[in-house]
Amino acid sequence: MNVLVKISPDINVPQALDFVESPDCGGVVLFVGNVRNETQGRKVEKLFFECYEPMAISEMEKIAQYTVEKLGIRRIAILHITGEKFPGETVVVIAAAAPHRGVAFEACEYAIDTLKQTVPIWKKEFFEDGAIWVAAHP
Amino acid sequence: MRVLLFGIAKDIAGAPAITTTPVADVAALKEWLYAQYPPLRELRSLMIAVNKVYANDAQPLLPGDEIAVIPPVSGG
């Protein structure tokens, strides 16, 4: 299997890198998404992630398969957390490996951009004075 | 029909799952949802998933389908 897709309360970078690294791949591109401590000037205390897990896994698998079948990726890992995370903590890790770096860069960017558009995961931002579901309203 | 709700849609309905009156297709389900929970109209988008796949308005809803309301996603 050349695709690793996982949703868990705890994820880490070595898990993704160890999965994709292989002697036939000279290029490995890694994206790590962490909790930022502010949004539009407001201090963020924590984030809460909720997901529709079986569908989220299915959508993440579609993204991974696309990078393999259409972009030429040899191995890819897409990991996302659920639950509560605090500033600096990691919420998403994507590692893409290919024989050459160009494809790996392209696949990694495609994977994170598409994940943000299609995977049923929702993020609630908690501030000192309240909380909002991110991007829910126009 | 039983319908799963997530994120802000769950907060608006006040429950992680609801039971609707019988509805024939996705468009009819959305109409029912908007009538029952008007704040859903204010969302940036509202998708319906049937059996864990995004569905268009014309898709029929059949007994046994797993139906979910998908408000705007914000993972990553």
Backbone of each chain as ProteinMPNN parsed JSONL, in Angstrom:
{"seq_chain_A": "MNVLVKISPDINVPQALDFVESPDCGGVVLFVGNVRNETQGRKVEKLFFECYEPMAISEMEKIAQYTVEKLGIRRIAILHITGEKFPGETVVVIAAAAPHRGVAFEACEYAIDTLKQTVPIWKKEFFEDGAIWVAAHP", "coords_chain_A": {"N_chain_A": [[0.856, -1.196, 0.0], [0.613, 2.175, -0.904], [-0.377, 4.435, 0.18], [-1.145, 6.357, 2.992], [-3.644, 7.171, 5.171], [-5.044, 8.946, 7.789], [-6.979, 9.653, 10.696], [-6.854, 11.02, 13.829], [-6.57, 11.59, 17.408], [-3.955, 12.178, 17.952], [-1.179, 12.965, 16.012], [1.892, 12.779, 14.153], [4.944, 14.126, 12.709], [7.165, 12.306, 12.099], [5.8, 9.885, 11.693], [4.478, 10.248, 9.244], [6.637, 10.846, 7.521], [8.283, 8.558, 7.805], [6.64, 6.713, 6.623], [6.528, 7.481, 3.902], [9.139, 7.684, 2.916], [11.498, 6.249, 0.75], [13.763, 4.253, -1.188], [13.416, 4.662, -3.935], [12.485, 7.186, -4.222], [13.51, 10.369, -4.723], [12.69, 12.839, -3.996], [11.079, 14.351, -1.321], [8.351, 15.995, -0.054], [7.117, 17.913, 2.577], [4.288, 18.971, 4.368], [3.287, 20.797, 7.16], [0.721, 21.634, 9.256], [0.035, 23.899, 11.761], [-1.521, 25.044, 14.838], [-2.319, 28.418, 14.817], [-1.596, 31.369, 16.769], [-3.222, 33.545, 16.556], [-6.036, 35.145, 14.903], [-6.864, 37.337, 12.439], [-6.013, 39.449, 14.102], [-7.144, 38.758, 16.528], [-6.631, 37.072, 19.568], [-6.069, 33.643, 19.642], [-7.167, 31.054, 21.647], [-7.538, 28.276, 21.667], [-8.186, 25.512, 19.415], [-10.93, 23.561, 18.222], [-11.514, 20.53, 16.67], [-13.857, 18.88, 14.707], [-15.074, 15.918, 13.125], [-16.576, 14.122, 10.364], [-16.054, 11.151, 10.412], [-15.924, 8.621, 8.787], [-16.563, 9.558, 6.203], [-14.708, 11.59, 5.894], [-12.294, 10.169, 5.892], [-12.683, 8.751, 3.533], [-12.764, 10.877, 1.638], [-10.192, 11.891, 1.979], [-8.739, 9.715, 1.091], [-9.454, 9.768, -1.607], [-8.144, 12.107, -2.423], [-5.484, 11.362, -1.992], [-5.267, 9.189, -3.774], [-5.631, 10.51, -6.198], [-3.254, 11.989, -6.376], [-1.446, 9.962, -6.731], [-2.35, 8.586, -9.022], [-2.763, 10.576, -11.003], [-0.811, 12.564, -10.725], [1.615, 11.353, -10.349], [2.784, 10.59, -7.966], [4.657, 8.535, -5.735], [4.471, 7.651, -3.07], [2.335, 8.601, -0.391], [1.312, 10.347, 2.55], [-1.38, 11.341, 4.529], [-2.37, 12.982, 7.274], [-4.612, 13.846, 9.88], [-5.784, 15.615, 12.722], [-8.28, 15.11, 15.373], [-10.423, 16.715, 17.766], [-9.259, 18.72, 20.575], [-6.899, 21.338, 20.215], [-3.951, 23.281, 20.892], [-2.287, 26.55, 20.51], [0.545, 26.249, 18.406], [0.534, 23.509, 18.362], [0.351, 20.564, 16.277], [-1.901, 20.042, 13.59], [-2.369, 19.024, 11.059], [-0.663, 16.868, 8.819], [1.116, 16.352, 5.898], [2.84, 14.283, 3.738], [4.629, 13.818, 0.808], [6.029, 11.751, -1.646], [8.21, 11.355, -4.39], [9.972, 10.353, -7.398], [11.279, 12.67, -8.31], [11.574, 16.149, -7.277], [9.669, 18.053, -8.221], [7.104, 16.99, -8.755], [6.467, 16.144, -6.209], [6.293, 18.54, -4.734], [4.113, 19.711, -6.087], [2.074, 17.832, -5.575], [1.85, 17.899, -2.801], [0.938, 20.48, -2.311], [-1.463, 20.407, -3.761], [-2.804, 18.47, -2.241], [-3.162, 19.625, 0.373], [-4.589, 21.944, -0.275], [-6.915, 20.867, -1.451], [-7.89, 19.236, 0.574], [-8.727, 21.192, 2.395], [-10.925, 22.133, 1.069], [-12.722, 20.01, 0.568], [-12.807, 17.906, 2.49], [-14.745, 16.586, 5.1], [-14.319, 18.108, 7.761], [-14.401, 20.133, 10.62], [-13.625, 23.247, 12.105], [-13.437, 24.863, 15.157], [-12.865, 27.994, 16.499], [-11.573, 29.244, 19.478], [-11.781, 32.123, 21.377], [-10.798, 34.724, 23.75], [-13.232, 35.844, 24.363], [-15.318, 34.315, 23.342], [-16.501, 31.975, 20.773], [-16.145, 30.657, 17.437], [-17.38, 28.848, 14.576], [-15.204, 28.188, 12.035], [-15.251, 29.878, 8.924], [-17.943, 29.419, 8.471], [-19.941, 31.287, 7.896], [-20.725, 33.746, 5.3]], "CA_chain_A": [[0.0, 0.0, 0.0], [1.458, 3.36, -1.008], [-1.134, 5.573, 0.7], [-1.509, 6.308, 4.416], [-4.622, 8.202, 5.522], [-5.343, 8.686, 9.191], [-7.559, 10.698, 11.545], [-6.562, 10.55, 15.187], [-6.306, 12.723, 18.316], [-2.519, 12.467, 17.959], [-0.44, 12.646, 14.786], [3.215, 13.411, 14.202], [5.683, 14.207, 11.449], [7.902, 11.08, 11.76], [4.876, 8.86, 11.206], [4.247, 10.498, 7.82], [7.912, 10.735, 6.79], [8.725, 7.162, 7.795], [5.805, 5.961, 5.688], [6.736, 7.797, 2.479], [10.526, 7.617, 2.463], [11.757, 5.005, 0.04], [14.952, 4.482, -2.024], [13.094, 5.075, -5.309], [11.977, 8.561, -4.202], [14.558, 11.338, -4.425], [12.091, 14.077, -3.498], [10.0, 14.225, -0.333], [7.884, 17.311, 0.389], [6.341, 17.779, 3.81], [3.526, 20.128, 4.844], [2.813, 20.662, 8.535], [-0.167, 22.718, 9.658], [-0.033, 24.051, 13.22], [-2.47, 26.04, 15.341], [-1.75, 29.775, 14.926], [-2.079, 31.96, 18.028], [-4.137, 34.684, 16.331], [-6.763, 35.23, 13.652], [-7.286, 38.715, 12.181], [-5.74, 40.301, 15.251], [-7.728, 38.253, 17.787], [-5.834, 36.006, 20.158], [-6.733, 32.334, 19.645], [-6.773, 30.265, 22.829], [-7.448, 26.87, 21.254], [-9.081, 25.093, 18.335], [-11.564, 22.256, 18.378], [-11.804, 19.934, 15.36], [-14.853, 17.807, 14.665], [-15.092, 15.366, 11.774], [-17.478, 13.035, 9.97], [-14.843, 10.38, 10.163], [-15.864, 7.699, 7.636], [-16.533, 10.307, 4.944], [-13.432, 12.318, 5.845], [-11.286, 9.192, 5.458], [-12.949, 8.473, 2.116], [-12.346, 12.042, 0.85], [-8.719, 11.961, 2.042], [-8.24, 8.655, 0.2], [-9.611, 10.254, -2.994], [-7.062, 13.065, -2.665], [-4.231, 10.601, -2.081], [-5.286, 8.41, -5.018], [-5.429, 11.43, -7.319], [-1.831, 12.348, -6.489], [-0.732, 8.779, -7.22], [-2.758, 8.205, -10.381], [-2.709, 11.679, -11.978], [0.36, 13.428, -10.594], [2.845, 10.565, -10.38], [3.354, 10.388, -6.627], [4.885, 7.118, -5.413], [3.955, 7.364, -1.731], [1.81, 9.813, 0.25], [0.652, 10.199, 3.854], [-2.205, 12.488, 4.907], [-2.798, 12.763, 8.658], [-5.34, 14.984, 10.446], [-6.229, 15.333, 14.095], [-9.596, 15.553, 15.834], [-10.398, 17.14, 19.171], [-8.803, 20.041, 20.982], [-5.463, 21.599, 20.032], [-3.559, 24.598, 21.374], [-1.318, 27.183, 19.617], [1.816, 25.56, 18.237], [0.349, 22.06, 18.165], [0.155, 20.16, 14.888], [-3.244, 19.532, 13.289], [-2.367, 18.278, 9.8], [0.655, 16.541, 8.26], [1.077, 15.708, 4.581], [4.162, 13.999, 3.172], [4.489, 13.267, -0.54], [7.334, 11.322, -2.149], [8.249, 11.045, -5.816], [11.36, 10.267, -7.845], [11.839, 14.018, -8.428], [10.914, 17.058, -6.343], [8.582, 18.858, -8.789], [5.838, 16.285, -8.539], [6.205, 16.091, -4.77], [5.791, 19.871, -4.359], [2.777, 19.891, -6.662], [1.126, 16.942, -4.9], [1.656, 18.337, -1.426], [0.08, 21.67, -2.356], [-2.792, 19.944, -4.174], [-3.432, 17.72, -1.156], [-3.638, 20.489, 1.46], [-5.629, 22.836, -0.799], [-8.142, 20.106, -1.675], [-8.377, 18.841, 1.904], [-9.43, 22.321, 2.996], [-12.172, 22.383, 0.34], [-13.644, 18.879, 0.407], [-12.853, 16.891, 3.552], [-15.683, 17.043, 6.125], [-13.725, 18.391, 9.072], [-14.8, 21.493, 10.994], [-12.716, 23.841, 13.089], [-14.021, 25.928, 15.981], [-11.828, 28.822, 17.123], [-11.951, 29.786, 20.783], [-11.126, 33.373, 21.754], [-11.061, 35.074, 25.157], [-14.608, 36.287, 24.577], [-16.308, 33.567, 22.571], [-15.998, 30.947, 19.857], [-16.87, 30.599, 16.169], [-17.047, 27.827, 13.575], [-14.454, 28.904, 11.015], [-15.732, 29.916, 7.547], [-19.333, 28.983, 8.355], [-20.779, 32.346, 7.322], [-20.047, 34.517, 4.244]], "C_chain_A": [[0.891, 1.244, 0.0], [0.772, 4.624, -0.487], [-1.425, 5.338, 2.18], [-2.431, 7.486, 4.711], [-5.074, 7.911, 6.942], [-5.969, 9.905, 9.853], [-7.46, 10.193, 12.973], [-6.384, 11.76, 16.094], [-4.819, 13.106, 18.336], [-1.871, 12.021, 16.656], [0.947, 13.251, 14.939], [3.934, 13.277, 12.865], [6.441, 12.913, 11.125], [7.019, 9.973, 11.198], [4.65, 9.005, 9.697], [5.532, 10.294, 7.019], [8.372, 9.288, 6.692], [7.93, 6.364, 6.77], [6.202, 6.218, 4.24], [8.176, 7.597, 2.004], [10.847, 6.231, 1.91], [12.91, 5.256, -0.939], [14.637, 4.929, -3.458], [12.616, 6.524, -5.372], [13.075, 9.533, -3.779], [14.007, 12.621, -3.852], [10.976, 13.779, -2.524], [9.631, 15.637, 0.1], [6.91, 17.103, 1.535], [5.587, 19.077, 4.08], [3.054, 19.826, 6.259], [1.951, 21.867, 8.848], [-0.29, 22.739, 11.169], [-1.089, 25.077, 13.596], [-1.753, 27.374, 15.48], [-2.36, 30.461, 16.143], [-2.962, 33.192, 17.83], [-4.845, 34.551, 14.988], [-7.266, 36.657, 13.513], [-7.172, 39.582, 13.435], [-6.347, 39.829, 16.564], [-6.905, 37.071, 18.282], [-6.636, 34.704, 20.2], [-6.236, 31.524, 20.841], [-6.626, 28.798, 22.493], [-8.363, 26.656, 20.059], [-9.707, 23.76, 18.722], [-11.937, 21.746, 16.983], [-12.793, 18.791, 15.514], [-14.817, 17.212, 13.26], [-16.165, 14.305, 11.614], [-16.519, 11.965, 9.459], [-14.893, 9.452, 8.946], [-15.82, 8.433, 6.297], [-15.223, 11.075, 4.8], [-12.312, 11.392, 5.374], [-11.446, 8.926, 3.962], [-12.48, 9.634, 1.226], [-10.813, 12.19, 0.853], [-8.098, 10.88, 1.145], [-8.355, 9.077, -1.266], [-8.474, 11.215, -3.358], [-5.747, 12.317, -2.88], [-4.173, 9.833, -3.406], [-5.051, 9.298, -6.24], [-3.942, 11.749, -7.485], [-1.014, 11.175, -7.027], [-1.044, 8.557, -8.707], [-2.561, 9.321, -11.409], [-1.419, 12.489, -11.899], [1.673, 12.65, -10.599], [3.543, 10.412, -9.048], [3.537, 8.884, -6.371], [4.278, 6.753, -4.065], [3.481, 8.671, -1.1], [1.149, 9.457, 1.571], [-0.117, 11.483, 4.133], [-2.787, 12.19, 6.292], [-3.509, 14.014, 9.162], [-5.818, 14.626, 11.84], [-7.734, 15.577, 14.241], [-9.425, 16.003, 17.279], [-9.75, 18.498, 19.349], [-7.3, 20.194, 20.759], [-5.17, 23.057, 20.398], [-2.491, 25.204, 20.461], [0.028, 26.458, 19.61], [1.664, 24.076, 17.997], [-0.013, 21.764, 16.711], [-1.239, 19.579, 14.676], [-3.305, 18.753, 11.983], [-0.931, 18.064, 9.342], [0.439, 15.847, 6.926], [2.508, 15.506, 4.118], [3.947, 13.303, 1.833], [5.873, 12.952, -1.084], [7.219, 10.921, -3.613], [9.716, 10.916, -6.226], [12.034, 11.635, -7.914], [10.974, 15.033, -7.683], [9.694, 17.777, -6.911], [7.216, 18.258, -8.507], [5.467, 16.286, -7.055], [5.69, 17.44, -4.255], [4.35, 20.049, -4.828], [1.738, 19.069, -5.887], [0.826, 17.416, -3.482], [0.72, 19.551, -1.391], [-1.349, 21.287, -2.773], [-3.515, 19.297, -2.989], [-3.949, 18.648, -0.055], [-4.744, 21.421, 0.951], [-6.962, 22.096, -0.948], [-8.745, 19.643, -0.356], [-9.216, 19.964, 2.518], [-10.78, 22.586, 2.325], [-13.187, 21.251, 0.428], [-13.783, 17.941, 1.605], [-13.745, 17.388, 4.702], [-15.082, 17.043, 7.528], [-14.052, 19.848, 9.368], [-13.984, 21.955, 12.18], [-13.45, 24.943, 13.833], [-12.882, 26.667, 16.664], [-12.366, 29.394, 18.433], [-11.093, 31.01, 21.093], [-11.397, 33.631, 23.237], [-12.55, 35.3, 25.392], [-15.615, 35.538, 23.706], [-15.666, 32.58, 21.622], [-16.804, 30.999, 18.57], [-16.432, 29.376, 15.358], [-16.424, 28.555, 12.386], [-15.12, 28.749, 9.65], [-17.186, 29.507, 7.373], [-20.213, 29.999, 7.64], [-20.012, 33.124, 6.257], [-19.311, 35.724, 4.836]], "O_chain_A": [[1.813, 1.353, 0.808], [1.264, 5.736, -0.68], [-1.89, 4.268, 2.573], [-2.057, 8.645, 4.53], [-5.441, 6.783, 7.27], [-5.555, 11.039, 9.614], [-7.914, 9.094, 13.294], [-6.078, 12.849, 15.609], [-4.471, 14.23, 18.697], [-1.991, 10.867, 16.246], [1.151, 14.139, 15.766], [3.591, 12.448, 12.021], [6.377, 12.45, 9.986], [7.444, 9.214, 10.328], [4.632, 8.015, 8.966], [5.521, 9.652, 5.969], [8.801, 8.837, 5.63], [8.459, 5.457, 6.128], [6.215, 5.292, 3.429], [8.408, 7.364, 0.818], [10.521, 5.203, 2.504], [13.027, 6.361, -1.47], [15.493, 5.509, -4.125], [12.366, 7.04, -6.461], [13.517, 9.526, -2.63], [14.753, 13.417, -3.281], [10.038, 13.049, -2.844], [10.485, 16.391, 0.565], [6.017, 16.257, 1.485], [6.171, 20.16, 4.028], [2.5, 18.761, 6.534], [2.403, 23.004, 8.718], [-0.666, 21.744, 11.789], [-1.502, 25.886, 12.764], [-0.728, 27.476, 16.154], [-3.499, 30.177, 16.514], [-3.4, 33.811, 18.799], [-4.331, 33.93, 14.058], [-8.009, 37.141, 14.367], [-8.082, 40.334, 13.784], [-6.098, 40.43, 17.609], [-6.534, 36.187, 17.51], [-7.747, 34.668, 20.731], [-5.033, 31.337, 21.021], [-5.702, 28.139, 22.97], [-9.199, 27.499, 19.734], [-9.116, 22.95, 19.436], [-12.595, 22.446, 16.213], [-12.61, 17.876, 16.317], [-14.556, 17.933, 12.296], [-16.602, 13.679, 12.579], [-16.216, 11.878, 8.269], [-13.971, 9.492, 8.131], [-15.135, 8.004, 5.369], [-14.691, 11.192, 3.696], [-11.48, 11.784, 4.556], [-10.464, 8.881, 3.22], [-11.871, 9.406, 0.181], [-10.219, 12.569, -0.157], [-7.062, 11.104, 0.519], [-7.471, 8.786, -2.072], [-7.916, 11.148, -4.453], [-5.001, 12.596, -3.819], [-3.142, 9.832, -4.079], [-4.371, 8.905, -7.188], [-3.432, 11.776, -8.605], [-0.005, 11.376, -7.703], [-0.147, 8.368, -9.53], [-2.228, 9.045, -12.562], [-0.98, 13.045, -12.905], [2.733, 13.232, -10.83], [4.742, 10.138, -8.992], [2.689, 8.072, -6.74], [3.654, 5.703, -3.914], [4.122, 9.712, -1.245], [0.51, 8.413, 1.702], [0.422, 12.581, 3.991], [-3.588, 11.27, 6.459], [-3.055, 15.128, 8.9], [-6.206, 13.489, 12.109], [-8.375, 16.163, 13.368], [-8.419, 15.711, 17.925], [-9.692, 19.312, 18.428], [-6.523, 19.293, 21.074], [-6.013, 23.939, 20.238], [-1.846, 24.472, 19.71], [0.571, 26.105, 20.656], [2.581, 23.441, 17.476], [-0.598, 22.594, 16.015], [-1.707, 18.746, 15.453], [-4.186, 17.912, 11.805], [-0.09, 18.955, 9.457], [-0.319, 14.882, 6.828], [3.3, 16.448, 4.106], [3.193, 12.335, 1.73], [6.783, 13.776, -1.0], [6.274, 10.247, -4.022], [10.605, 11.326, -5.48], [13.222, 11.757, -7.614], [9.781, 14.806, -7.48], [8.768, 18.086, -6.162], [6.294, 18.948, -8.072], [4.297, 16.415, -6.698], [4.768, 17.487, -3.442], [3.484, 20.481, -4.068], [0.652, 19.562, -5.583], [-0.313, 17.342, -3.021], [-0.174, 19.634, -0.549], [-2.321, 21.784, -2.205], [-4.698, 19.551, -2.764], [-5.075, 18.47, 0.407], [-5.722, 21.665, 1.657], [-8.016, 22.636, -0.609], [-9.964, 19.654, -0.187], [-10.279, 19.718, 3.088], [-11.671, 23.186, 2.926], [-14.391, 21.501, 0.369], [-14.793, 17.246, 1.719], [-13.53, 18.483, 5.221], [-15.296, 16.143, 8.34], [-13.989, 20.697, 8.479], [-13.691, 21.203, 13.11], [-14.016, 25.848, 13.22], [-12.04, 26.059, 17.325], [-13.462, 29.95, 18.486], [-9.864, 30.952, 21.078], [-12.115, 32.878, 23.894], [-13.075, 34.998, 26.463], [-16.663, 36.088, 23.37], [-14.454, 32.365, 21.65], [-17.988, 31.336, 18.582], [-15.287, 28.931, 15.437], [-17.048, 29.439, 11.799], [-15.506, 27.647, 9.257], [-17.627, 29.27, 6.248], [-21.111, 29.636, 6.88], [-18.783, 33.165, 6.294], [-18.685, 36.487, 4.1]]}, "seq_chain_B": "MRVLLFGIAKDIAGAPAITTTPVADVAALKEWLYAQYPPLRELRSLMIAVNKVYANDAQPLLPGDEIAVIPPVSGG", "coords_chain_B": {"N_chain_B": [[-36.794, 10.343, 8.044], [-33.529, 9.59, 9.102], [-31.057, 11.932, 9.908], [-27.726, 12.989, 9.944], [-25.799, 15.47, 11.665], [-23.317, 18.021, 11.624], [-20.693, 20.144, 13.011], [-21.393, 23.602, 12.742], [-23.993, 23.203, 11.894], [-24.96, 21.204, 13.508], [-24.956, 22.575, 15.938], [-26.91, 24.509, 15.363], [-29.226, 22.959, 14.983], [-29.275, 21.761, 17.398], [-28.719, 19.149, 18.018], [-26.98, 16.048, 17.359], [-28.122, 14.355, 15.542], [-31.117, 14.114, 13.633], [-34.621, 13.461, 13.003], [-36.369, 13.491, 10.044], [-39.415, 14.425, 8.3], [-40.755, 12.25, 5.728], [-38.811, 12.638, 2.807], [-38.258, 13.18, -0.675], [-35.993, 13.679, -2.208], [-32.665, 15.198, -2.368], [-32.979, 17.969, -2.733], [-35.54, 18.4, -1.664], [-35.074, 17.657, 0.955], [-33.301, 19.682, 1.746], [-35.014, 21.91, 1.586], [-36.823, 21.241, 3.609], [-35.089, 21.296, 5.81], [-34.26, 23.995, 5.794], [-36.695, 25.237, 6.334], [-37.266, 24.267, 8.845], [-35.067, 24.986, 10.369], [-34.222, 27.97, 10.17], [-31.758, 29.508, 10.486], [-29.864, 28.02, 9.086], [-29.936, 28.909, 6.493], [-28.298, 31.08, 6.43], [-25.731, 30.25, 6.216], [-22.549, 29.849, 4.512], [-22.492, 27.791, 2.695], [-24.344, 24.771, 2.072], [-24.115, 21.471, 2.091], [-25.243, 18.19, 1.175], [-24.555, 14.918, 2.134], [-24.753, 11.655, 0.877], [-24.63, 8.41, 1.854], [-21.943, 8.838, 2.489], [-20.92, 10.325, 0.383], [-20.704, 13.329, -1.495], [-23.758, 14.781, -2.535], [-25.902, 15.744, -5.275], [-28.648, 18.116, -5.845], [-30.691, 16.706, -7.127], [-30.53, 14.092, -6.381], [-32.123, 11.105, -5.397], [-33.503, 10.117, -2.205], [-33.242, 7.248, -0.332], [-34.717, 4.582, 1.634], [-32.693, 3.59, 4.328], [-30.425, 4.878, 3.445], [-27.442, 6.591, 4.411], [-27.535, 9.692, 5.617], [-26.188, 12.947, 5.645], [-25.71, 16.248, 6.899], [-23.683, 18.731, 5.64], [-22.08, 21.402, 6.623], [-20.148, 24.424, 5.712], [-16.855, 23.325, 5.2], [-13.813, 23.222, 7.176], [-11.249, 22.192, 7.609], [-7.735, 21.425, 8.25]], "CA_chain_B": [[-35.473, 9.839, 7.745], [-32.542, 10.027, 10.072], [-30.053, 12.79, 9.271], [-26.614, 13.357, 10.824], [-25.43, 16.891, 11.579], [-21.966, 18.294, 12.11], [-20.225, 21.529, 13.096], [-22.382, 24.63, 13.08], [-25.344, 22.676, 11.64], [-25.32, 20.484, 14.738], [-25.287, 23.594, 16.94], [-28.177, 25.157, 14.994], [-30.326, 22.021, 15.233], [-29.235, 21.401, 18.808], [-28.598, 17.689, 18.156], [-26.101, 15.452, 16.346], [-28.927, 13.639, 14.545], [-32.538, 14.453, 13.703], [-35.47, 12.655, 12.127], [-37.19, 14.374, 9.211], [-40.56, 13.795, 7.636], [-40.228, 11.641, 4.493], [-38.465, 13.564, 1.712], [-37.978, 12.353, -1.856], [-34.641, 13.858, -2.75], [-31.807, 16.13, -1.635], [-33.579, 19.305, -2.784], [-36.658, 18.419, -0.709], [-34.485, 17.625, 2.301], [-32.783, 21.022, 2.049], [-36.175, 22.771, 1.851], [-37.323, 20.885, 4.948], [-34.11, 21.778, 6.798], [-34.311, 25.467, 5.839], [-37.951, 25.635, 6.975], [-37.21, 23.876, 10.255], [-33.946, 25.68, 11.034], [-33.894, 29.091, 9.276], [-30.354, 29.988, 10.478], [-29.056, 27.29, 8.106], [-29.902, 29.705, 5.253], [-27.261, 32.12, 6.506], [-24.395, 29.657, 6.041], [-21.892, 30.096, 3.226], [-22.932, 26.712, 1.814], [-24.91, 23.639, 2.797], [-24.078, 20.289, 1.236], [-25.782, 16.951, 1.731], [-23.827, 13.708, 1.732], [-25.54, 10.427, 0.927], [-23.694, 7.274, 1.949], [-20.567, 9.363, 2.606], [-20.488, 10.961, -0.869], [-21.47, 14.552, -1.757], [-24.889, 14.511, -3.429], [-26.515, 16.943, -5.863], [-30.035, 18.327, -5.426], [-31.623, 15.771, -7.771], [-30.346, 12.703, -5.932], [-33.203, 10.57, -4.559], [-33.133, 9.579, -0.889], [-33.882, 5.944, -0.205], [-34.633, 4.026, 2.989], [-31.397, 2.958, 4.61], [-29.309, 5.766, 3.102], [-26.83, 7.379, 5.484], [-27.658, 11.072, 5.138], [-25.498, 13.882, 6.539], [-25.672, 17.669, 6.544], [-22.286, 19.164, 5.644], [-21.895, 22.862, 6.525], [-18.84, 24.722, 5.123], [-15.773, 22.604, 5.889], [-12.711, 24.113, 7.572], [-10.132, 21.406, 8.133], [-6.382, 21.87, 7.926]], "C_chain_B": [[-34.488, 10.402, 8.752], [-31.432, 10.78, 9.334], [-28.994, 13.168, 10.307], [-26.248, 14.823, 10.604], [-24.058, 17.096, 12.198], [-21.719, 19.797, 12.221], [-21.337, 22.48, 13.467], [-23.81, 24.139, 12.83], [-25.857, 21.914, 12.858], [-25.714, 21.483, 15.83], [-26.647, 24.234, 16.649], [-29.361, 24.242, 15.309], [-30.385, 21.595, 16.701], [-29.124, 19.907, 19.051], [-27.679, 17.144, 17.071], [-26.843, 14.643, 15.293], [-30.384, 14.021, 14.749], [-33.304, 13.482, 12.806], [-36.382, 13.593, 11.364], [-38.475, 13.645, 8.815], [-40.019, 13.176, 6.341], [-39.97, 12.702, 3.423], [-37.936, 12.732, 0.545], [-36.528, 12.462, -2.313], [-33.888, 14.923, -1.943], [-32.405, 17.532, -1.609], [-34.711, 19.428, -1.762], [-36.14, 18.394, 0.729], [-33.985, 19.01, 2.693], [-33.933, 21.984, 2.363], [-36.711, 22.52, 3.254], [-36.397, 21.457, 6.018], [-34.174, 23.3, 6.952], [-35.578, 25.947, 6.547], [-37.892, 25.391, 8.485], [-36.185, 24.702, 11.032], [-33.47, 26.838, 10.158], [-32.44, 29.57, 9.334], [-29.453, 29.215, 9.514], [-28.936, 28.063, 6.797], [-28.763, 30.703, 5.237], [-25.855, 31.562, 6.291], [-23.871, 29.904, 4.634], [-22.271, 29.019, 2.209], [-23.559, 25.635, 2.69], [-24.969, 22.459, 1.83], [-24.742, 19.125, 1.968], [-24.913, 15.808, 1.224], [-24.761, 12.518, 1.884], [-24.565, 9.26, 0.844], [-22.239, 7.723, 1.802], [-20.012, 9.937, 1.314], [-21.341, 12.222, -1.06], [-22.549, 14.277, -2.799], [-25.385, 15.815, -4.041], [-28.009, 16.974, -5.526], [-30.994, 17.264, -5.962], [-31.533, 14.347, -7.216], [-31.504, 12.235, -5.052], [-32.657, 10.056, -3.222], [-33.939, 8.315, -0.652], [-33.76, 5.441, 1.228], [-33.278, 3.344, 3.184], [-30.202, 3.796, 4.216], [-28.759, 6.426, 4.371], [-26.748, 8.816, 4.985], [-26.992, 12.005, 6.149], [-25.549, 15.294, 5.986], [-24.237, 18.158, 6.728], [-22.233, 20.688, 5.507], [-20.493, 23.146, 5.962], [-17.7, 24.06, 5.914], [-14.609, 23.559, 6.179], [-11.571, 23.327, 8.218], [-8.795, 22.025, 7.762], [-5.907, 22.982, 8.828]], "O_chain_B": [[-34.607, 11.545, 9.193], [-30.937, 10.34, 8.296], [-29.321, 13.611, 11.408], [-26.372, 15.346, 9.496], [-23.689, 16.433, 13.167], [-22.423, 20.609, 11.621], [-22.123, 22.218, 14.376], [-24.742, 24.606, 13.484], [-27.041, 21.975, 13.19], [-26.683, 21.266, 16.557], [-27.437, 24.475, 17.562], [-30.377, 24.693, 15.838], [-31.418, 21.129, 17.181], [-29.4, 19.435, 20.154], [-27.602, 17.712, 15.982], [-26.267, 14.281, 14.267], [-30.835, 14.226, 15.875], [-32.726, 12.784, 11.974], [-37.09, 14.402, 11.964], [-38.602, 12.431, 8.971], [-38.93, 13.544, 5.899], [-40.817, 13.559, 3.17], [-37.26, 11.722, 0.74], [-35.917, 11.483, -2.743], [-34.408, 15.471, -0.971], [-32.349, 18.212, -0.584], [-34.824, 20.443, -1.075], [-36.708, 19.039, 1.611], [-34.205, 19.466, 3.816], [-33.839, 22.78, 3.297], [-37.014, 23.457, 3.993], [-36.855, 22.029, 7.007], [-34.147, 23.831, 8.062], [-35.548, 26.941, 7.272], [-38.39, 26.183, 9.285], [-36.402, 25.067, 12.188], [-32.448, 26.727, 9.481], [-31.92, 30.009, 8.308], [-28.382, 29.705, 9.156], [-27.958, 27.901, 6.068], [-28.311, 31.128, 4.174], [-24.894, 32.325, 6.194], [-24.635, 30.135, 3.696], [-22.362, 29.291, 1.012], [-23.333, 25.594, 3.899], [-25.758, 22.445, 0.885], [-24.795, 19.081, 3.197], [-24.578, 15.74, 0.041], [-25.466, 12.387, 2.884], [-23.786, 9.14, -0.101], [-21.432, 7.102, 1.11], [-18.797, 10.036, 1.144], [-22.548, 12.2, -0.821], [-22.297, 13.626, -3.813], [-25.303, 16.87, -3.412], [-28.564, 16.008, -5.001], [-31.999, 16.956, -5.321], [-32.36, 13.497, -7.543], [-31.833, 12.894, -4.066], [-31.508, 9.624, -3.126], [-35.165, 8.315, -0.759], [-32.835, 5.81, 1.952], [-32.794, 2.621, 2.313], [-29.076, 3.48, 4.598], [-29.511, 6.772, 5.282], [-25.998, 9.125, 4.06], [-27.2, 11.876, 7.356], [-25.446, 15.515, 4.78], [-23.65, 18.026, 7.801], [-22.33, 21.211, 4.397], [-19.721, 22.21, 5.755], [-17.599, 24.216, 7.131], [-14.449, 24.578, 5.507], [-11.006, 23.739, 9.231], [-8.736, 23.027, 7.049], [-4.784, 23.462, 8.678]]}, "name": "protein", "num_of_chains": 2, "seq": "MNVLVKISPDINVPQALDFVESPDCGGVVLFVGNVRNETQGRKVEKLFFECYEPMAISEMEKIAQYTVEKLGIRRIAILHITGEKFPGETVVVIAAAAPHRGVAFEACEYAIDTLKQTVPIWKKEFFEDGAIWVAAHPMRVLLFGIAKDIAGAPAITTTPVADVAALKEWLYAQYPPLRELRSLMIAVNKVYANDAQPLLPGDEIAVIPPVSGG"}
